[in-house]
Amino acid sequence: MRRIILCALLVSSCGGGSSSPSGPTPTTPTGPTLVSLSITASTFTVLMGTPQTATATGRYSDGSSRAVTATWSSGANEIITVDNTGRLTAVGAGMATVVASFGGQTASAEFRGLPDFSGRWVVEWRIIGCDVPARWGDGFCNVEGTIDGTLTLTRTDDRVSGTYDNGVGWEGSVTGQVAIDGTLSISGRLGSQRSTQSWTADLNQWRTRLSSTAGMTGNYRETLTLVGDNSQGTVSFEVVSGRR
């Protein structure tokens, strides 16, 4: 009997054989989790010479959203580069996929690099081909050297409009568009009064690009019409250089 009592006392004092009851394990509070990422910008066209900044915005599990400090990269650094603040710089013409990464989420957006043809250009041109009726005289074809004209353009995204004065009395309105490869195409109608006769010139096949050395370079053509006579001729031109 004494042995049984002693064992009972030992178990009671040493706590052997069972553990004291405990409460529930406390949990650490957690905030809302990031569920998606998106890229926003004022425009997805980046003009050469005019950088812009994109923003990475995170959306969270509680429905809130906010700008985040993401890691940025460009899939075509020869067209658009991006730094660690989301600042985009166009260095070529074309499309580039820009990617933002944050908190295990990624987002991508397509941006276009675009040459900026807006402004007033002094266009130096020369004749490279001429085919007009002989009775018009040689004033249309015998132009020596180069002539300075003026091309004035305004831009809305990749579309342009404005006026062209070729420097020898022909002027009028033009409209056009910048292609994905950065080529500017414009067309329009120019008018001229030569002596007592009126002429129109349908400007077409204008194809120019921006060069780092000569500025605007390319070619265009004019289809000339003698008003009231409807006889026509064509003159082809080279844009030797164009500078703002």
Steps between C-alpha positions, in 0.01 A plus 500: 500500500783738585659439161182589313458825696865595442467448124187710496679779685795484263277519193313796646812694592704425185215543252578176333264316279290794371539861379310798626227625267591792269293762311474543121820591308498876427503603132699786347278755324572539123416786263335479159691302240602614152279332240594676174719765340431742216688766301351842435631797303363827364566363150650182363683692227847619598646772279870505430649783701206513744523234775196413708437301817283191543348393833464150645179466703431208733150377583453334839266240649303763693412679177749782546763601244812713512816581306791271583874510444542234235793354310484607136630354175455549125476224243653725229765735636583608145154662487409595858713490814361517854680579827419385856251786547290406196641783287464407132730634228443435128823441309349348185174453311283197567329305779647384830352289781569659839474276808456594867557247783410532869404266784492193281269665246587626152329729250584592142397770256580583138660839440578660165817694426419782259708771327361846562441674167312795649633852459631723223748332266727665246495236226786507250394329177622441146334368183594145406242443223276716282245419230276791394356614163759692299262789443507570876856625459814395682428679828367183658801280439805723475549576869869498585635391837278476805209713620379559856131441565306517825299213649298585812331212683293440808466149645225296664650166601624355167304737272619835371350796319631836387627694201778474244660787308760369258681834479427573133138609521313174562323456832203330661368272773628150575402209725676175579598224735812347653535127426613242755855516360513879551441601137295816449253494210313816406280614213321819407428753229719799423401796288702746289441802283753518215451804276128503415450124538405305812645162589440235762743238624379183670779418739529124544745218568664709774717261698744649750685378807700669773877464473744580779721683250272667244174523694208430267596319178307319227305556179168625370317568177262761362240448228453840334178608330440812292165638619248529216713286272530178704833410338733344756864443579700346783805616692695282745702643788763390748483641852871553556456621857240643732571680826285666763 
